[in-house]
């Protein structure tokens, strides 16, 4: 359940890694949540809480690595894959940064790793905001809990029952076997980029949201990738879990997981790119009409409604059952359009990584930033040796949809 991102910066002149590490350490020390670690509780059974680490030193969580691969034109994903696979120490605050230099084009990267227990994708962006130039960490807005009424309890009970019933019905499906695999700690990462101007052109011609277009592109890419692996795609679909933030505008910007989700069947069995987009649009329109608190995809909402002990037992069972409910996660990380920088070096690329659900082979995270939509691919290394093929299929799928626009 470790998520992260690769942030790539383009300095005008070479940077000193020790200065970057010191700068990041100073800024990280100002973010209260990064000083906290998990402490298990005795009562209620299975409970835990966040406490400040008395031995906290931000610099101990920040490292430097210089790439030395001379013959690989793009060594960053290979190193980042080994880095993301290394588990965080649960006895310490659950995050880590690594400054990466030695990239062939003279840029440098900052790799951010967080445990999902610490926050969700929107909260992770709040951390990044606190690390970059001129962007103070957004302090949580004060909130006053609204008194619960008997009607609230009744509504939550009915909603919970509806979600649980939907989960049972949705699980009655065979998983897409190439995307299901025994768990392993080893990872592969791939970076893909789509031009925002191309996506806008597709939207103007065929309608839908940017997210609809990206999902259609990914549908075509998965179709191409599976066919190249000898898997018959006709008449099949791949079910994606699309996380949805339920974080209120005035609510706390950082901390916790405030997520629901939609289930969307990606039409890999459809051979025409425009028809794939039409089918994705229809599926996502139905999801949005139902809202984020209905359907099987809303199962993350159940976490806050379970006692601590039951939550620990239920989480493991839910993880093992994940392939019955969905084949992969496709999430979008919100990144505002404003230009960002670190130590004066402009931020040029943002590749997020979503955790792999247990027994799943691929996870996809999307981050729109400036003139491009950046796509981070994470895969189970034992099950997916050809992640580069999937990365290339993303570009090919986008080109096919653009040619039809």
MOGI-V480953 format. One record per residue. N is the residue number from 1. RES is the residue in one letter. SS is DSSP state (helix for helix, strand for strand, loop for the rest). PHI is phi in radians with two decimals (NA if undefined). BURIAL is + if it has 9 or more other ideal C-beta (glycine too) atoms within 8 Angstrom, else -. Layout:
n = (N N)
res = (RES RES)
ss = (SS SS)
phi = (PHI PHI)
burial = (BURIAL BURIAL)
This chain:
n = (1 2 3 4 5 6 7 8 9 10 11 12 13 14 15 16 17 18 19 20 21 22 23 24 25 26 27 28 29 30 31 32 33 34 35 36 37 38 39 40 41 42 43 44 45 46 47 48 49 50 51 52 53 54 55 56 57 58 59 60 61 62 63 64 65 66 67 68 69 70 71 72 73 74 75 76 77 78 79 80 81 82 83 84 85 86 87 88 89 90 91 92 93 94 95 96 97 98 99 100 101 102 103 104 105 106 107 108 109 110 111 112 113 114 115 116 117 118 119 120 121 122 123 124 125 126 127 128 129 130 131 132 133 134 135 136 137 138 139 140 141 142 143 144 145 146 147 148 149 150 151 152 153 154 155 156 157 158 159 160 161 162 163 164 165 166 167 168 169 170 171 172 173 174 175 176 177 178 179 180 181 182 183 184 185 186 187 188 189 190 191 192 193 194 195 196 197 198 199 200 201 202 203 204 205 206 207 208 209 210 211 212 213 214 215 216 217 218 219 220 221 222 223 224 225 226 227 228 229 230 231 232 233 234 235 236 237 238 239 240 241 242 243 244 245 246 247 248 249 250 251 252 253 254 255 256 257 258 259 260 261 262 263 264 265 266 267 268 269 270 271 272 273 274 275 276 277 278 279 280 281 282 283 284 285 286 287 288 289 290 291 292 293 294 295 296 297 298 299 300 301 302 303 304 305 306 307 308 309 310 311 312 313 314 315 316 317 318 319 320 321 322 323 324 325 326 327 328 329 330 331 332 333 334 335 336 337 338 339 340 341 342 343 344 345 346 347 348 349 350 351 352 353 354 355 356 357 358 359 360 361 362 363 364 365 366 367 368 369 370 371 372 373 374 375 376 377 378 379 380 381 382 383 384 385 386 387 388 389 390 391 392 393 394 395 396 397 398 399 400 401 402 403 404 405)
res = (X X X X X X X X X X X X X X X X X X X X X X X X X X X X X X X X X X X X X X X X X X X X X X X X X X X X X X X X X X X X X X X X X X X X X X X X X X X X X X X X X X X X X X X X X X X X X X X X X X X X X X X X X X X X X X X X X X X X X X X X X X X X X X X X X X X X X X X X X X X X X X X X X X X X X X X X X X X X X X X X X X X X X X X X X X X X X X X X X X X X X X X X X X X X X X X X X X X X X X X X X X X X X X X X X X X X X X X X X X X X X X X X X X X X X X X X X X X X X X X X X X X X X X X X X X X X X X X X X X X X X X X X X X X X X X X X X X X X X X X X X X X X X X X X X X X X X X X X X X X X X X X X X X X X X X X X X X X X X X X X X X X X X X X X X X X X X X X X X X X X X X X X X X X X X X X X X X X X X X X X X X X X X X X X X X X X X X X X X X X X X X X X X X X X X X X X X X X X X X X X X X X X X)
ss = (loop strand strand strand strand strand strand strand strand strand loop loop loop loop loop loop helix helix helix helix helix helix helix helix helix helix helix helix helix loop loop helix helix helix helix strand strand strand strand strand loop loop loop loop loop loop loop strand strand strand strand strand loop loop loop loop loop helix helix helix helix strand strand strand strand strand loop loop loop loop loop loop loop loop loop helix helix helix helix helix helix helix helix helix helix loop loop loop loop loop loop loop loop loop strand strand strand strand strand strand strand loop loop loop loop loop loop strand strand strand strand strand strand strand strand loop loop loop strand loop helix helix helix helix helix helix helix helix helix helix helix loop loop loop loop loop loop loop loop loop loop loop loop loop loop loop loop loop loop helix helix helix helix helix helix helix helix helix helix helix helix helix helix helix helix helix helix helix helix helix loop loop loop loop loop loop helix helix helix strand loop loop loop loop loop loop strand strand strand strand strand strand strand strand strand helix helix helix helix helix helix helix helix helix helix helix loop loop loop helix helix helix helix helix helix helix helix helix helix helix helix helix helix helix helix helix helix helix loop loop loop loop loop loop loop loop loop strand strand strand strand strand strand strand strand loop loop loop loop loop loop loop loop loop loop strand loop loop strand strand strand strand strand strand strand strand loop loop loop loop loop loop helix helix helix helix helix helix helix helix helix helix helix helix helix helix helix helix helix helix loop loop loop loop loop helix helix helix helix helix helix helix helix helix helix loop loop helix helix helix helix helix helix helix helix helix helix helix helix helix helix helix helix helix helix loop loop strand strand strand strand strand loop loop loop loop loop loop loop loop strand strand loop loop strand strand strand strand strand strand strand strand strand loop loop loop loop loop loop strand loop strand strand strand strand strand strand strand strand loop loop strand strand strand strand strand strand strand strand strand loop loop loop loop loop loop helix helix helix helix helix helix helix helix helix helix helix helix helix helix helix helix helix loop loop)
phi = (NA -1.65 -2.04 -3.05 -2.79 -1.93 -1.85 -1.91 -2.12 -2.07 -1.33 -1.33 -2.48 -0.97 -1.80 -1.67 -0.99 -1.12 -1.21 -1.12 -1.05 -1.12 -1.11 -1.11 -1.11 -1.07 -1.27 -1.11 -1.14 -1.52 -1.73 -0.96 -1.13 -1.33 -1.61 -1.68 -2.25 -1.52 -2.17 -1.22 -1.88 -1.51 -2.48 -1.19 -0.96 1.49 -1.42 -2.69 -2.56 -1.63 -2.33 -1.19 -1.38 -1.13 -1.79 -1.12 -2.42 -0.98 -1.12 -1.25 -1.73 -2.17 -2.30 -2.23 -2.39 -1.82 -1.19 -2.18 -1.29 -1.50 -1.90 -1.70 -1.19 -2.43 -1.38 -1.06 -1.04 -1.15 -1.16 -1.07 -1.14 -1.17 -1.19 -1.19 -1.33 -1.30 -1.24 -1.25 -1.42 -1.18 -1.50 -2.13 -0.94 -1.57 -2.73 -2.78 -2.18 -2.37 -1.51 -2.01 -2.03 1.45 -1.22 -0.94 -1.51 1.57 -1.36 -2.30 -2.24 -2.11 -1.69 -1.96 -2.20 -2.32 -1.46 -1.10 -1.12 -1.29 -2.98 -1.71 -1.09 -1.13 -1.18 -1.12 -1.10 -1.06 -1.12 -1.03 -0.97 -1.25 -1.68 -1.58 -1.15 1.17 -2.19 -1.11 -1.04 -1.23 -1.33 -1.11 -1.27 -1.11 -2.27 -1.98 -1.01 -1.40 -1.01 -1.44 -1.96 -0.99 -1.16 -1.07 -1.10 -1.13 -1.08 -1.12 -1.11 -1.16 -1.12 -1.08 -1.09 -1.14 -1.13 -1.06 -1.12 -1.14 -1.08 -1.07 -1.17 -1.21 -1.33 -1.46 -2.63 -1.35 -1.23 -1.37 -1.00 -1.09 -1.74 -1.99 -2.78 -1.03 -1.16 -2.58 -1.41 -1.31 -2.29 -2.20 -2.19 -2.40 -2.00 -2.29 -2.41 -2.10 -1.28 -1.05 -1.08 -1.15 -1.15 -1.12 -1.10 -1.10 -1.10 -1.08 -1.42 -2.04 1.42 1.62 -1.63 -1.03 -1.10 -1.05 -1.12 -1.08 -1.11 -1.16 -1.06 -1.14 -1.06 -1.13 -1.15 -1.12 -1.06 -1.04 -1.12 -1.17 -1.09 -1.10 -1.57 1.46 -1.72 -1.27 -1.74 -1.00 1.35 -1.99 -2.45 -2.06 -1.58 -1.88 -1.57 -1.87 -1.07 -2.25 -1.31 -2.02 -1.28 -1.22 -1.07 -1.67 -1.45 -1.04 -1.42 -2.07 1.63 1.27 -2.06 -1.94 -2.24 -2.17 -3.05 -2.03 -1.80 -2.30 -1.41 -1.36 -1.42 -1.20 -1.39 -1.62 -1.53 -1.69 -1.08 -1.22 -1.13 -1.08 -1.10 -1.05 -1.21 -1.12 -0.99 -1.11 -1.14 -1.24 -1.10 -1.11 -1.06 -1.18 -1.14 -1.27 1.61 -1.36 -1.90 -2.26 1.50 -1.16 -1.16 -1.47 -1.02 -1.05 -1.14 -1.22 -1.05 -1.32 -1.89 -1.93 -1.04 -0.97 -1.12 -1.17 -1.08 -1.10 -1.24 -1.20 -1.11 -1.11 -1.13 -1.12 -1.10 -1.16 -1.55 -0.94 -1.09 -1.32 -1.73 -2.68 -1.68 -2.84 -1.79 -2.20 -2.11 -1.99 -1.72 -1.27 -2.25 -1.01 -1.28 -1.03 -1.34 -2.07 -2.67 -2.35 0.91 1.46 -1.50 -1.10 -1.36 -1.96 -2.48 -2.39 -2.01 -1.48 -2.23 -1.72 -1.09 -1.42 -1.17 -0.95 1.13 -2.06 -1.68 -2.44 -2.35 -2.26 -2.21 -2.18 -2.43 -1.28 -2.65 0.93 -1.59 -2.43 -1.86 -1.69 -2.16 -1.78 -1.82 -2.15 -2.40 -1.19 -1.13 -1.28 -1.64 -2.21 -1.56 -2.02 -1.10 -1.05 -1.15 -1.18 -1.02 -1.16 -1.17 -1.08 -1.10 -1.15 -1.11 -1.12 -1.11 -1.11 -1.20 -1.17 -1.11 -1.54 -1.84)
burial = (- + + + + + + + + + + - - - + - + - + + + + + + + + + + + - + - + + + + + + - - + - - - - + + - - - - - + - - - - + - - + + - + + - + - - - - - - - + + + + + + + + + + + - - + - - - + + + + + + + + + + - + - - - + + + + + + + + + + - + + + + + + + + + + + + + + + - - - - + + - + - - - - - - - - - - - - + - - + - - + + - + + + - + + - - + + - - - + + - - + + + - - + - - + + + + + + + + + + - + + + + + + - - + - + - + + + + + + + + + + + + + + + + + + + - - - - + - - + - + + + + + + + + + + - - - + + + + - - + + + + + + + + + + + + + + - - + + + + + + + + + - + + - - + - - - - + + + + + + + + + + + + - - + - + + + + + - + + - - + + - + + + - + + + + + + + + + - + - - - - + + + + - + - + - + + + + + + + + + - + + + + + + + + + + + - - + + + + + + + + + + - + + - + + - + + + - + + + + + + - + + + - - +)
